[in-house]
C-alpha cells in the first residue's frame, strides 16, 4: 500500500498547552494505582527508538538475520549458548566459519570485504537492545513467580511484572528496528519516511481495520530483501570453495 495522497489543509490544532493540561488533570483524578500504571506506561513507551504509532506488524521480518547473529555469538562465546540461554546448534563447520571470518583474496589480489564484518557490525551496534530485552524478560518472570507465590496479593510485584513485560516487548522491537537500520540504512530510511507520510491517525485507522500488513508493504519488503541478501552473501562465503 502506497502513502495516501496529501490531505487537505488541516484545521487549526488545539493549543498543546491546553490539551496537555486537560490530559494531566484527567490523570491526576485517577485512583493512585491507576495513575501509577499510566506513569509507568509513559516511562516505558518513552524508551522506543521509532515512532510509537507504528504497530509491530509494520516492522520488517529479520528472523533469519537474528538467528545468524545468535549463531555468531555462540561460535565466539564462552558456553556456546544462544542469547536466550538455549544451546545453539552450529549452522557451519569449523572450515566454513574460517572462510566466513577470513575470506581469501579475490582474483585481483585484493582482500575481499567479508559479510561477516557487516553482520558483526550490526550485532555490536544493536546488542544493547537485545540485552535489555532479555534482562527485562527475566525480571518480569521473577516478578510473576513472586506474585504467584503471594497469591496475587503483592501490588509491587504486579506493577513490576507489567512494567518489565512491556519493556521486554519494546526492547525486542527496538532491537529489530536497530538491526534493520544498521544493516540496510537507506531502505530503512525510506520505510520510515513512508510511515511518516501515512501519519499516526491513518495508521491507527488501518490497524483498527486489521490491515496493518499493507502499510508501506513495498518499502518493508525492500528492507527484508536487503537483510536476506546480507544473510545469503554470508552463507555463500561459508560454502564457496573458490
N, C-alpha and C positions, 0 to 999 in steps of 0.2 A: 504494500500500500504506500503510495507516494504522499508527500505532505499535502495537506488541503490547500486550496487557493487562499491568497491573502484575505483575511476577514475585513469587513467594513470598519471604518474608524470607530474605535471603542468609545463608549460613553465615559465621561469623566469618572475615575475611580473614587471610591470613598476615601477620605483622608486617612493615611496609615495610622496617625496618632489616635484618631477616634476609634478606628476598628480595633487597634491593639488594646486600647483602654477597655473596650467592651469585652474582648476576649479575656483579659486579665481579671476583670470584675467577675465574669462568669466562673473563672477558675477559683477565685477566692471564695466564692459561695459554695463550692463543692465540699462534701464531708472530707475531713483530714486524710482518710485513707485514699479516697478517690483523687484528691488533689496531689498527693504524693505520687500516685500512679501516673498522672498526667505529666508531672515534672520529670519523672524517670523516663517516660516515653520521649519527651522533648530531648532529654540528655542523650539517649541512645540514638535517636534519629539524627542528631547533630553530627554524629560520627560517620555518616555516609559521605563518600567522596564523589558521588554522582547525584544528579537530580533525584530527589526523593519521590517525585511523582512518576518515575519510570518503574513499572512493575517488573518482577523477576523474569517473566516470560519474554520480555523485550531484550534481555541480555543474550549475547551470542553464546552458543554452546561450546565450551572449551574442555570437555571431559577428557579427550584424548591427550591434549597438551598437559592437563593436570596430572593424568596418570603417568605420563612420561617424566614429568618433573619429580613426582614421588619416587619413580624408579631411580632417577639420578641421585636423589638424596640417599636412597637405600644402598646404592652401589658405593657411595663415598662416605656413608655414615659409620657409626661405631657398631650398631647392632643389626643392621640390615632390615630395619623396620620402617614401615610407611609412616606418614605423618599422623595417622590415626592410631598408631601403636600396633597395627596388624603386621604380620610377617609378609614381606614383599617377595614375590616370585620374580626372578630376573627375566627380562624380556630378551636379553642378549647374552652371548657367550663372552668370555674374557677377551678373546681376539676381536670380537665386534666392538666391545667397549673401547678397546685400544684404538681401533680405527676411528671411532667417534671422537675421542678426545685428542688424537694426534693424527690428523689427516696427512696423507702423503702429498709431496709437491705435485703440481699439475704438469702438463706436458711442456709448458713454457718455463719450467723450473722454479716458478714462484709458489710460495706456500698458499694453500687453499684455506680460506677462512671457514672454520668449522661451524656448522649449525649448532654444535654443542655449545659454543661460546654465546650464541644468540639465546638459546634456551636457558643457559646458566645465568645470563644477564637478567632474563625475565624472573627467574627464581630469586635472585638476590634482591631485585627491586620490589618484589611483591610478597616475600615470605613473611614480613611483619604482620600482614593481614591474616595469613594462614595461622600463624602462631596465636594471634589474638582470638581468632575463631575457635581454635582448639582449647585455649585457656578458658574462654567464656563457656564453652560446652561442658568442660569438666566442672566448673563452678556451678553451673545450672544443675547438673546431675547430682552433685553433692548436696546442694540445697534441697533438691527434690527428695533425696534419701532422708535427710533430716526432717523434712516436712512430713513424710510418711511415718517416720518413727514417732513424731509428735502427734500423730493422729489428725494432722491437718490443722492444728491449733496454733502453729508458730507463724505469726504475721510477718516477722522479719524474714524468715526463710521463704515464705510465699512471695514476698516482694523481690528477694534476691533471685529466686528461680525465674520469675517472669522477666526481670531485667537482663539476666545473663543469657536466657534463652533468646531474647530479642537481639542482644548484642552478638550472639553467635551467628544468627542468621545474617545480620547486617555485615559482619566482618567477612563472612563467606561471600556475600555479594561484592564487597569491596575487593576481595581477593580476585574474583573472576573479572571484575572491571579492570583491575590493575594488570592482570595477565593480558587482556586484550589491548589495553592502552600501550603497554610496553612492547608487546610482540608485533603489533600491527597499528602503529600510531596514526598513520594517515587515514586508513579506513575507519578506525575507531573515532577519529575526529569528525569524519563525515556522518557517522551514525549519531554522534552526539548533536551535531548540527541539525540532523533530521528530527531528533527528539524535540529540540528547541522550536523547530518550525511547527510541530504539532501543538506544543504547549500543554500545560497541566490540565486545562479544562477539557480539551478534546481527547487527550489520552485517557482521562478518567471516564468519559462517556463511552469510549471504545472498549475500555476494560470492563465496565459495567455490562456491556453487551456481550462479553465473553469473546471478543475478537482481538485481544491484545497481541496475539501472534502475528497479526497483519501489520502492526505498526512498524514502519521503516524496515519491512521484511527484506528488501533487496540489499539495503545497507548492512543489515545484520548478517545476512548470508555471505556478503563480501568479506566481512571480518572472519567468519567461520572458515571460508576458503583459504584466507591468508594464514590463519592459525593452523589449519590442516596441512597447508603447503610446507610450513616450517617442520611439522612432525614428519612429513614424507621425506623431506631432504635429509633429516637426521637418520631416518630408517635406511635410506639409500646409502648414506655414508657408512652405516654399520655393516651392510651386506655387500657393498661393492668391493670386489677383489682387485679392481684395477689399481 
